[in-house]
Amino acid sequence: MNKPSQSLFLKSALLFLVTLNISLAAQALQSGLDEIRSDDDFVYSHYYMIKVDPKADRIDLLRFEDINQTFPRPAEPYKRDVQYGSWLKDKDSCLNTRAKVLQRDSSTNVTFLPNGCTVDAGSWDDPYTGKLHEKAKDIQIDHVVALKNSYMTGGHEWSSAKRCLYANYMGNNFHLLSVNGPENLKKGDTTPSQYVPPNKAYTCEFLKNWLSIKTIWALRITPKEGDAIQKIAAENNCEKSKMQMSQDYLESQKRYIEENMDLCGGVIPGYKPDEPVDPNTGATNTPVEPVPNTPKGE
């Protein structure tokens, strides 16, 4: 082989190896992301619920009731667009839920792109990383308890209207949060068993927000999720007095949900306005698939 041919061969071989390494690295990254997103398989012989005593003034968010029943799973697989829809546009303006959360969370008045509907800039102190952001393109709106997790832990029993309300809920300032985009992608649809924000000063508040949402919406807690939360709370010395919710606050949240149940009427494909809804839970007669007590992987 002459020198020019040998040189061309070596360059081609080197290019192939570089390409191969990039491909393998991409596959490893995707595999890692898939692992992060998988979190729970939701196959359990029991589960937890946060203990709510209607006679008590305050609710201990770290007090779990162990329910000795098979964890209920949905008959239909999770599909965000069908079951929860997208951001809801305000009836009186062109702003959608994302824009309204960005407005709420910015410490300065936001500015808009020329269309007047899309937030362009503001000042957002991301609680997950502790970083300050001034461009809206760097921010994602996080459902603290992800839509998929809410669906798997009880949302599959709700009406379409209630699921859409959950996706666009602004009844408090912690259900939806303006956070660093890449960090939100890392969080994905995981629970605290696999993700806690890197900002250590925010750990206890993150857990409180998570448990508050689970309480307000009466969502189940998997053993994997609940055990991790108890461990993290202990390791970070989360003050018990701060890991509580008042009974009055819980009732006010339930009233807000009931009063806004028709917020998304007709938005989600398949939504039926005349579908019978339980006035207390918002549940319909959607069938729930019983799950046998089978070992993981079978």
C-alpha positions as CSV (number, residue, x, y, z in Angstrom):
1,M,0.0,0.0,0.0
2,N,1.5,3.4,-1.0
3,K,1.7,6.2,1.5
4,P,-1.2,8.3,0.2
5,S,-3.5,5.2,0.3
6,Q,-2.2,4.3,3.7
7,S,-2.8,7.8,5.0
8,L,-6.4,7.7,3.6
9,F,-7.0,4.3,5.2
10,L,-5.8,5.5,8.6
11,K,-8.0,8.6,8.4
12,S,-11.0,6.6,7.4
13,A,-10.4,4.1,10.2
14,L,-10.0,6.9,12.8
15,L,-13.2,8.6,11.6
16,F,-15.0,5.2,11.9
17,L,-13.8,4.8,15.5
18,V,-14.7,8.3,16.5
19,T,-18.2,7.8,14.9
20,L,-18.5,4.5,16.7
21,N,-17.6,6.0,20.1
22,I,-20.1,8.8,19.6
23,S,-22.8,6.4,18.7
24,L,-22.0,4.2,21.7
25,A,-21.9,7.2,24.0
26,A,-25.3,8.4,22.6
27,Q,-26.7,4.9,23.2
28,A,-25.4,4.9,26.7
29,L,-26.8,8.3,27.4
30,Q,-30.2,7.3,26.0
31,S,-30.1,4.1,28.1
32,G,-29.3,6.2,31.2
33,L,-32.2,8.6,30.4
34,D,-34.6,5.7,29.9
35,E,-33.5,4.2,33.2
36,I,-34.1,7.5,35.0
37,R,-37.5,7.9,33.4
38,S,-38.7,4.4,34.2
39,D,-38.5,4.8,38.0
40,D,-41.3,2.7,39.3
41,D,-43.0,-0.3,37.6
42,F,-46.0,0.2,40.0
43,V,-46.3,-3.5,40.7
44,Y,-46.8,-3.8,44.5
45,S,-48.8,-5.9,46.9
46,H,-49.3,-2.8,49.1
47,Y,-49.0,1.0,49.0
48,Y,-49.0,4.1,51.2
49,M,-51.4,7.0,51.6
50,I,-50.7,10.1,53.6
51,K,-52.7,9.8,56.9
52,V,-55.4,12.5,57.0
53,D,-57.3,12.7,60.3
54,P,-60.3,15.0,59.8
55,K,-60.4,15.7,63.5
56,A,-56.8,17.0,63.6
57,D,-55.9,20.6,62.9
58,R,-52.7,19.7,61.1
59,I,-51.6,16.9,58.8
60,D,-48.2,15.2,59.3
61,L,-47.0,14.8,55.7
62,L,-44.5,12.1,56.7
63,R,-47.1,10.0,58.4
64,F,-48.0,7.3,55.9
65,E,-50.8,4.8,56.2
66,D,-49.9,1.3,54.9
67,I,-52.7,0.0,52.6
68,N,-52.5,-3.7,52.5
69,Q,-54.0,-4.0,49.0
70,T,-52.6,-4.6,45.5
71,F,-51.5,-1.4,43.9
72,P,-54.2,-0.5,41.4
73,R,-53.1,0.0,37.8
74,P,-54.9,1.6,34.9
75,A,-56.6,-0.4,32.1
76,E,-55.3,2.2,29.5
77,P,-51.6,3.1,29.2
78,Y,-50.5,6.6,29.9
79,K,-50.8,9.0,26.9
80,R,-50.3,12.6,27.9
81,D,-52.0,14.3,25.0
82,V,-55.2,12.2,25.3
83,Q,-55.4,12.0,29.0
84,Y,-54.1,15.4,30.2
85,G,-53.9,17.6,27.1
86,S,-51.5,20.5,26.5
87,W,-51.2,23.9,28.1
88,L,-54.6,25.6,28.3
89,K,-55.0,29.0,26.7
90,D,-56.7,31.7,28.9
91,K,-60.2,32.5,27.8
92,D,-59.7,36.2,28.2
93,S,-56.2,36.5,26.7
94,C,-53.7,34.7,24.4
95,L,-51.6,33.6,27.4
96,N,-51.4,29.9,28.1
97,T,-50.6,28.2,31.4
98,R,-46.9,28.3,30.7
99,A,-46.9,32.0,30.2
100,K,-49.0,32.6,33.3
101,V,-46.6,30.5,35.5
102,L,-43.6,32.4,34.0
103,Q,-45.3,35.7,34.9
104,R,-46.1,34.5,38.4
105,D,-42.6,33.2,39.2
106,S,-40.6,36.1,37.8
107,S,-39.3,38.6,40.3
108,T,-39.5,41.3,37.7
109,N,-42.1,42.2,35.1
110,V,-41.8,39.9,32.2
111,T,-41.5,41.0,28.6
112,F,-43.0,39.4,25.6
113,L,-42.1,38.5,22.0
114,P,-43.7,40.7,19.3
115,N,-46.7,38.3,19.2
116,G,-47.6,39.6,22.7
117,C,-48.4,36.0,23.9
118,T,-45.0,34.3,24.4
119,V,-42.9,35.4,27.4
120,D,-39.4,36.4,26.3
121,A,-37.6,37.6,29.4
122,G,-37.9,38.1,33.1
123,S,-36.0,37.0,36.3
124,W,-36.4,33.5,37.5
125,D,-34.6,32.1,40.5
126,D,-34.6,28.3,39.8
127,P,-35.1,26.4,43.1
128,Y,-33.7,23.2,41.6
129,T,-30.2,24.6,40.8
130,G,-30.2,27.9,42.7
131,K,-29.3,29.6,39.4
132,L,-30.8,32.9,38.1
133,H,-32.3,32.9,34.6
134,E,-33.3,35.9,32.6
135,K,-34.5,34.3,29.3
136,A,-37.7,32.3,29.2
137,K,-36.2,29.9,26.7
138,D,-34.0,28.6,29.4
139,I,-37.0,27.8,31.6
140,Q,-39.3,24.8,31.6
141,I,-42.5,24.5,33.7
142,D,-42.3,21.4,35.9
143,H,-45.2,19.4,37.1
144,V,-43.6,18.7,40.5
145,V,-45.5,15.4,40.7
146,A,-45.2,14.5,37.0
147,L,-48.3,13.9,34.9
148,K,-47.4,10.2,34.3
149,N,-46.9,9.7,38.1
150,S,-50.2,11.3,38.9
151,Y,-51.9,9.0,36.3
152,M,-50.3,5.9,37.6
153,T,-51.0,6.7,41.2
154,G,-54.7,7.6,40.9
155,G,-55.3,10.0,38.0
156,H,-56.4,7.1,35.8
157,E,-59.6,7.0,38.0
158,W,-60.4,10.7,37.4
159,S,-62.6,12.3,34.8
160,S,-60.9,13.9,31.8
161,A,-61.8,17.3,33.2
162,K,-60.0,16.7,36.5
163,R,-56.9,15.4,34.7
164,C,-56.8,18.5,32.5
165,L,-57.2,20.7,35.6
166,Y,-54.3,18.9,37.2
167,A,-52.1,19.6,34.2
168,N,-52.9,23.3,34.3
169,Y,-53.4,23.8,38.1
170,M,-52.6,27.2,39.5
171,G,-54.4,26.9,42.8
172,N,-51.1,27.2,44.6
173,N,-47.5,28.2,43.8
174,F,-45.8,24.8,44.1
175,H,-47.8,22.5,41.8
176,L,-46.2,24.0,38.7
177,L,-42.7,25.6,39.0
178,S,-40.5,27.6,36.6
179,V,-37.2,25.6,36.6
180,N,-34.0,25.2,34.7
181,G,-34.7,23.4,31.4
182,P,-31.9,20.7,31.4
183,E,-32.5,20.0,35.1
184,N,-36.2,19.4,34.5
185,L,-35.3,16.9,31.7
186,K,-33.1,15.1,34.3
187,K,-36.0,14.9,36.7
188,G,-38.3,13.5,34.0
189,D,-41.2,11.6,35.4
190,T,-39.3,10.2,38.4
191,T,-40.1,10.3,42.1
192,P,-37.7,11.3,44.9
193,S,-36.5,7.7,44.9
194,Q,-34.4,8.6,41.9
195,Y,-34.3,12.4,41.7
196,V,-33.8,15.2,44.2
197,P,-32.7,18.7,43.0
198,P,-29.0,19.4,43.4
199,N,-29.7,22.5,45.4
200,K,-29.4,21.0,48.9
201,A,-31.0,24.0,50.5
202,Y,-34.2,23.1,48.7
203,T,-34.4,19.4,49.5
204,C,-36.9,19.6,52.4
205,E,-39.1,22.1,50.6
206,F,-39.0,19.8,47.5
207,L,-40.2,16.9,49.6
208,K,-42.9,19.0,51.3
209,N,-44.2,20.2,48.0
210,W,-44.2,16.6,46.6
211,L,-46.1,15.3,49.6
212,S,-48.5,18.3,49.7
213,I,-49.5,17.6,46.1
214,K,-50.0,13.9,46.9
215,T,-52.2,14.9,49.8
216,I,-54.3,17.5,47.9
217,W,-55.0,15.2,45.0
218,A,-55.3,12.0,47.2
219,L,-52.6,10.2,45.1
220,R,-51.1,6.9,46.2
221,I,-47.4,6.6,47.2
222,T,-45.5,3.5,46.1
223,P,-43.3,1.7,48.7
224,K,-40.2,2.6,46.7
225,E,-41.2,6.2,46.6
226,G,-42.4,6.5,50.2
227,D,-39.3,4.7,51.8
228,A,-37.0,6.9,49.8
229,I,-38.8,10.1,51.0
230,Q,-38.6,9.0,54.7
231,K,-34.9,8.3,54.3
232,I,-34.1,11.5,52.5
233,A,-36.1,13.6,55.0
234,A,-34.1,11.9,57.9
235,E,-30.7,12.4,56.2
236,N,-31.5,16.1,55.6
237,N,-32.9,16.7,59.1
238,C,-36.1,18.1,57.7
239,E,-38.0,19.8,60.5
240,K,-41.1,18.0,61.4
241,S,-42.9,21.2,62.1
242,K,-42.3,22.3,58.5
243,M,-43.4,19.0,57.0
244,Q,-47.0,19.7,57.8
245,M,-50.2,21.0,56.2
246,S,-53.1,22.6,58.0
247,Q,-56.5,20.9,57.6
248,D,-58.0,24.3,56.6
249,Y,-55.5,24.6,53.8
250,L,-56.3,21.2,52.5
251,E,-60.0,22.0,52.5
252,S,-59.3,25.3,50.6
253,Q,-57.4,23.4,48.0
254,K,-60.3,20.8,47.6
255,R,-62.7,23.7,47.2
256,Y,-60.6,25.3,44.5
257,I,-60.4,22.0,42.6
258,E,-64.2,21.6,42.8
259,E,-64.9,25.2,41.8
260,N,-62.6,24.9,38.8
261,M,-63.5,21.4,37.6
262,D,-64.9,22.7,34.3
263,L,-61.8,24.8,33.5
264,C,-60.9,22.5,30.7
265,G,-64.3,21.4,29.5
266,G,-64.1,20.3,25.9
267,V,-60.4,20.7,25.6
268,I,-59.1,17.1,25.8
269,P,-60.0,14.7,23.0
270,G,-62.6,12.3,24.2
271,Y,-63.8,14.6,27.0
272,K,-67.5,14.0,27.8
273,P,-69.2,17.0,29.6
274,D,-72.1,14.8,30.7
275,E,-70.0,12.0,32.1
276,P,-71.1,11.2,35.7
277,V,-68.5,12.6,38.1
278,D,-68.3,11.9,41.9
279,P,-68.6,15.4,43.4
280,N,-66.0,14.6,46.1
281,T,-63.3,12.9,44.1
282,G,-64.0,13.8,40.5
283,A,-63.8,10.1,39.7
284,T,-65.8,8.4,36.9
285,N,-66.6,4.8,36.4
286,T,-63.5,4.2,34.3
287,P,-62.5,0.5,34.7
288,V,-59.4,-0.3,36.7
289,E,-57.3,-3.3,35.7
290,P,-56.6,-5.6,38.7
291,V,-53.0,-6.5,39.0
292,P,-52.0,-10.0,40.2
293,N,-49.4,-10.5,42.9
294,T,-46.6,-11.5,40.5
295,P,-42.9,-11.0,40.9
296,K,-41.2,-8.2,39.0
297,G,-40.5,-9.1,35.4
298,E,-43.1,-11.9,35.1
